[in-house]
Amino acid sequence: MSALVDVPRPPSRFGLKQVAIGSLLVVLGAVSAFALMRETRALRQERAPVAATAQVPERPPLTAGEEAYAQALWDVHTGVRTEAVRMTFAGLSYKMGEIKRADVKTRVAPLTGRFSQALARVEALRPPASLGAAHASYLQALRLYRDSSVEMVRLAADGSDDHLLRAQGMSEQASNKLLEVSEVLWPGEYKPN
């Protein structure tokens, strides 16, 4: 007969479309497996340093004498922080044009006396030997705050911003010293028990 007769082909199990989808699924599975292995390895590496730092011993608790000193100093420290912030805001208010030179003197001059009173109170404390360096550092910070307030008041007399700059430098030094002492006695600035 004729060569043009269509001979039915047996149905194929997989067509081109099914092979392409299957190949795509295999590739996606391989990429997913690779990504999962890589993330798992990265997560294990991140956890390794955490385990090493967890072995660092905690700081020992304060002794009874240290705790008593920390409490006595805290009573002074809360006022000192407040006065230091007031002094800083007086300088900022002046520089922003919100207050005049005379207002700087009015706001800051009383702080000199408060810093001097705080200094006298801290000088009267007798720290344990283990806190001698912290005590000396705190006294130095109070002297710097007192001197900074005196320097700021001089601004009212002659209007030179140099006084403000010198006062700011002293105040910054004092603040850094207070932070050092705070880390020893009141980590996170929480009131001791």
C-alpha positions in Angstrom: 0.0 0.0 0.0 0.9 3.5 0.4 3.9 4.8 2.3 1.9 7.7 3.5 -0.2 5.8 5.9 0.1 7.0 9.5 1.1 4.2 11.7 0.1 4.8 15.2 3.0 5.1 17.6 2.8 3.6 21.0 2.2 6.2 23.6 5.4 7.4 25.3 5.6 7.4 29.0 7.5 10.7 29.2 7.1 13.5 26.8 9.5 16.4 26.3 7.5 18.6 28.7 7.7 16.0 31.5 11.4 15.5 31.0 12.0 19.3 31.2 10.0 19.7 34.4 11.7 16.7 35.9 15.1 18.1 35.1 14.2 21.5 36.5 13.0 19.8 39.8 16.3 17.9 40.1 18.3 21.1 39.6 16.2 23.0 42.1 16.6 20.2 44.6 20.4 20.2 44.2 20.6 24.0 44.6 18.4 23.7 47.8 20.5 20.9 49.2 23.7 22.9 48.6 22.2 26.1 50.2 21.0 24.1 53.2 24.5 22.5 53.7 26.2 25.9 53.4 23.8 27.6 55.9 24.2 24.8 58.4 27.9 25.1 58.2 27.8 28.9 58.6 25.4 28.5 61.6 27.9 26.1 63.3 30.7 28.5 62.7 28.7 31.4 64.3 27.9 29.4 67.3 31.6 28.4 68.0 32.7 31.8 69.3 29.7 32.1 71.5 30.6 28.9 73.2 34.1 30.3 73.8 32.9 33.5 75.4 30.4 31.7 77.6 33.4 30.2 79.4 34.6 33.6 80.6 34.2 33.7 84.3 31.8 36.3 85.7 33.1 39.1 87.9 33.0 38.2 91.6 30.3 39.9 93.6 31.2 42.9 95.7 32.3 42.2 99.3 30.2 43.7 102.1 32.6 46.6 102.5 32.6 47.3 98.8 28.9 47.1 98.7 28.6 49.6 101.5 31.0 52.0 99.8 29.1 51.6 96.5 25.8 52.4 98.2 27.3 55.5 99.9 28.8 56.7 96.6 25.6 56.0 94.7 23.8 58.5 97.0 26.2 61.2 95.8 26.5 59.9 92.2 22.8 60.4 91.4 23.0 64.1 92.2 26.3 64.5 90.4 24.9 63.0 87.2 21.9 65.4 87.3 24.1 68.5 87.9 26.4 67.4 85.1 23.5 67.2 82.7 22.2 70.6 83.8 25.6 72.1 83.2 25.8 70.5 79.7 22.3 71.8 78.8 23.2 75.3 79.9 26.1 75.4 77.5 24.1 73.9 74.7 21.2 76.4 75.3 23.7 79.3 75.1 25.3 78.0 71.9 21.9 77.5 70.3 20.9 81.1 71.2 18.2 80.1 73.6 19.7 81.9 76.6 22.1 84.8 77.1 25.5 84.9 78.7 24.1 86.1 82.0 21.7 83.1 82.0 24.6 80.8 81.8 26.0 82.3 84.9 22.7 82.1 86.7 22.3 78.4 85.8 25.8 77.2 86.3 27.1 79.2 89.3 25.0 77.2 91.8 26.4 74.0 90.3 29.9 74.9 91.4 28.8 74.7 95.0 26.9 71.4 94.5 30.0 69.8 92.9 32.1 71.1 95.8 29.6 69.6 98.3 29.7 66.3 96.5 33.5 66.4 96.5 33.5 66.9 100.3 31.1 64.0 100.8 33.2 61.7 98.7 36.4 62.8 100.4 34.8 61.8 103.7 34.1 58.2 102.5 36.7 55.6 103.3 36.7 53.0 100.5 38.0 49.5 100.9 41.6 49.1 99.6 40.2 47.2 96.5 38.3 50.4 95.5 41.1 52.9 96.2 41.7 53.6 92.5 38.0 54.0 91.8 37.7 56.4 94.7 40.6 58.5 93.5 39.2 58.5 90.0 35.8 59.7 91.2 37.4 62.5 93.2 39.2 63.6 90.2 36.0 63.6 88.2 34.3 65.8 90.8 37.2 68.3 90.7 36.9 68.4 86.9 33.2 69.1 87.0 33.7 71.8 89.7 36.4 73.4 87.6 34.4 73.1 84.5 31.5 75.0 86.1 33.8 77.7 87.2 35.2 78.0 83.6 31.6 78.2 82.2 30.7 81.1 84.6 33.7 83.0 83.2 31.9 83.1 79.9 29.4 85.6 81.3 32.2 88.0 82.2 33.9 88.3 78.8 31.8 86.4 76.3 34.7 84.3 75.0 33.6 80.9 73.8 37.1 79.6 74.7 35.7 79.3 78.3 32.9 77.1 77.0 35.4 74.9 75.0 37.7 74.4 78.0 34.7 73.7 80.2 33.4 71.1 77.7 36.8 69.4 77.6 37.0 69.1 81.4 33.4 67.9 81.6 34.1 65.2 79.0 37.1 64.0 81.0 35.0 63.9 84.1 32.2 62.0 82.4 34.7 59.4 81.2 36.1 58.9 84.7 32.5 58.5 86.1 31.8 55.8 83.4 34.9 53.9 84.4 33.9 53.9 88.1 30.4 53.1 87.2 31.5 50.0 85.4 33.3 48.8 88.5 30.6 49.6 91.0 27.3 49.7 89.1 27.4 47.9 85.8 24.7 49.3 83.6 24.2 52.1 86.2 21.7 50.2 88.3 21.5 51.1 92.0 23.3 48.5 94.1 21.2 46.4 96.5 
